[in-house]
Amino acid sequence: MDKLDALAFDHAPMGIALTEHRIIKTCNRSFADMFGYSKADLIGRSFRLLYGSDEEFHQVRAIGLKPLRLSLPYTDERLMLRSDGSRSWCRFRARTLTPETPLARTVLSFARIDDSTSGPKLTPRERDILLLLAKGLTSKEMARTLGLSPRTIEDV
């Protein structure tokens, strides 16, 4: 990669990472900045670093495997953990380079969803619940995942 290519990669308007078995092999500066890390802090680390819990990390593993196995891209929206403990609402896209084993080598992109858009504003808790609802979880399952009571989930 020449200097111009490297400059374009590092300053792309979205975060880009190449992973092998969910380990970050390389990433651009935009990706590192989005999550509050340096590139050196991320390379060689598990993507677990960007999820709130082991359970959440393992739950998202299987999401999107079907289209990836068919050499199709996968897209969703998710909350990712930043280095300071805050969460960032992101548009996530993935494409595998190894369809037979989709997570062996995957190119990922993350674009922060701007919170300043018009329309209803969701709290971080409402976004958590919305993501779990989109996965088809029941109120009881969401409550267990988030460490809340089912009644709290229903009241949100």
C-alpha positions as CSV (number, residue, x, y, z in Angstrom):
1,M,0.0,0.0,0.0
2,D,1.5,3.3,-1.0
3,K,1.3,6.5,1.2
4,L,-1.7,7.8,-0.5
5,D,-3.6,4.5,-0.1
6,A,-2.6,4.4,3.6
7,L,-3.7,8.0,4.1
8,A,-7.1,7.3,2.5
9,F,-7.6,4.1,4.5
10,D,-6.7,5.8,7.8
11,H,-9.0,8.8,7.2
12,A,-12.0,7.0,5.6
13,P,-15.3,8.5,6.8
14,M,-16.0,5.2,8.7
15,G,-14.2,2.9,11.0
16,I,-12.7,-0.1,9.2
17,A,-11.2,-3.3,10.7
18,L,-9.9,-6.6,9.4
19,T,-10.5,-9.4,11.8
20,E,-9.4,-13.0,12.0
21,H,-11.6,-15.2,14.3
22,R,-12.8,-12.0,16.0
23,I,-9.3,-10.7,16.7
24,I,-8.5,-7.3,15.3
25,K,-5.6,-7.7,12.8
26,T,-5.6,-4.1,11.5
27,C,-7.8,-1.1,11.6
28,N,-7.9,2.5,10.5
29,R,-7.5,5.6,12.6
30,S,-11.2,6.4,12.2
31,F,-12.1,3.0,13.8
32,A,-9.7,3.6,16.7
33,D,-10.9,7.2,17.3
34,M,-14.5,6.1,17.2
35,F,-14.0,3.8,20.1
36,G,-11.5,6.0,22.0
37,Y,-8.3,3.9,21.5
38,S,-5.1,4.1,19.6
39,K,-4.6,1.7,16.8
40,A,-1.8,0.0,18.7
41,D,-4.2,-0.6,21.6
42,L,-6.6,-2.5,19.3
43,I,-4.4,-4.6,17.0
44,G,-4.2,-8.1,18.3
45,R,-7.1,-7.7,20.7
46,S,-10.4,-9.5,20.7
47,F,-13.5,-7.7,19.6
48,R,-14.8,-8.6,23.1
49,L,-13.2,-5.3,24.2
50,L,-16.0,-3.4,22.4
51,Y,-18.9,-5.3,24.0
52,G,-20.4,-4.7,27.5
53,S,-20.3,-8.3,28.6
54,D,-19.1,-11.8,27.6
55,E,-22.7,-12.7,27.1
56,E,-23.3,-9.9,24.7
57,F,-20.1,-10.7,22.8
58,H,-21.2,-14.4,22.4
59,Q,-24.8,-13.5,21.5
60,V,-23.8,-11.4,18.5
61,R,-21.4,-14.0,17.1
62,A,-24.0,-15.9,15.2
63,I,-25.9,-12.9,13.9
64,G,-25.3,-12.5,10.2
65,L,-23.5,-15.7,9.6
66,K,-26.1,-16.9,7.1
67,P,-25.6,-14.1,4.6
68,L,-21.8,-14.2,5.1
69,R,-21.7,-17.9,4.2
70,L,-23.5,-16.9,1.0
71,S,-20.8,-14.3,0.3
72,L,-23.3,-11.5,0.9
73,P,-22.7,-8.5,3.2
74,Y,-24.4,-8.2,6.5
75,T,-25.6,-5.0,8.1
76,D,-27.2,-4.0,11.4
77,E,-27.2,-1.3,14.1
78,R,-25.7,-2.0,17.4
79,L,-24.4,-0.4,20.6
80,M,-20.6,-0.7,21.0
81,L,-18.6,0.0,24.1
82,R,-16.0,2.8,24.0
83,S,-12.8,3.0,26.0
84,D,-14.4,5.4,28.5
85,G,-17.3,3.0,29.2
86,S,-19.8,5.0,27.2
87,R,-21.8,3.3,24.4
88,S,-21.8,4.4,20.8
89,W,-24.8,3.6,18.5
90,C,-23.2,2.4,15.2
91,R,-24.2,1.1,11.8
92,F,-22.3,-2.2,11.4
93,R,-21.4,-3.8,8.1
94,A,-19.5,-7.0,7.6
95,R,-18.2,-9.0,4.6
96,T,-16.2,-12.2,4.9
97,L,-13.2,-13.1,2.8
98,T,-13.7,-16.7,3.8
99,P,-17.4,-17.7,3.2
100,E,-16.8,-21.4,4.2
101,T,-15.7,-20.1,7.7
102,P,-17.2,-16.6,7.8
103,L,-15.4,-15.4,10.9
104,A,-11.9,-16.6,9.8
105,R,-11.2,-13.4,8.0
106,T,-13.8,-10.6,7.9
107,V,-13.8,-6.9,6.9
108,L,-15.9,-4.8,9.2
109,S,-17.0,-1.2,9.0
110,F,-18.6,1.0,11.7
111,A,-20.3,4.3,11.1
112,R,-21.4,6.3,14.2
113,I,-25.1,7.0,14.0
114,D,-25.5,10.8,14.6
115,D,-27.6,11.4,17.7
116,S,-28.5,14.9,16.4
117,T,-31.0,13.8,13.8
118,S,-34.6,14.8,14.1
119,G,-37.1,12.4,15.4
120,P,-37.6,10.6,18.7
121,K,-34.6,10.4,20.9
122,L,-33.9,7.1,22.5
123,T,-32.1,6.6,25.8
124,P,-29.2,4.1,25.9
125,R,-31.5,1.7,27.8
126,E,-34.3,2.1,25.1
127,R,-31.7,1.3,22.4
128,D,-30.5,-1.8,24.4
129,I,-34.1,-3.0,24.6
130,L,-34.8,-2.2,20.9
131,L,-31.8,-4.2,19.8
132,L,-32.9,-7.2,21.9
133,L,-36.4,-6.9,20.7
134,A,-35.1,-6.9,17.1
135,K,-33.4,-10.2,17.9
136,G,-36.7,-11.7,19.0
137,L,-36.1,-11.9,22.7
138,T,-39.0,-11.9,25.1
139,S,-39.3,-9.4,28.0
140,K,-38.0,-12.1,30.4
141,E,-35.0,-12.8,28.2
142,M,-34.3,-9.1,27.8
143,A,-34.6,-8.6,31.5
144,R,-32.1,-11.4,32.2
145,T,-29.7,-10.1,29.6
146,L,-29.8,-6.6,31.0
147,G,-30.0,-7.5,34.6
148,L,-33.4,-5.9,35.1
149,S,-36.9,-7.0,36.0
150,P,-39.3,-8.0,33.3
151,R,-41.6,-5.2,34.6
152,T,-38.9,-2.6,34.0
153,I,-38.5,-3.8,30.4
154,E,-42.2,-3.6,29.8
155,D,-42.4,-0.1,31.3
156,V,-39.6,1.2,29.0
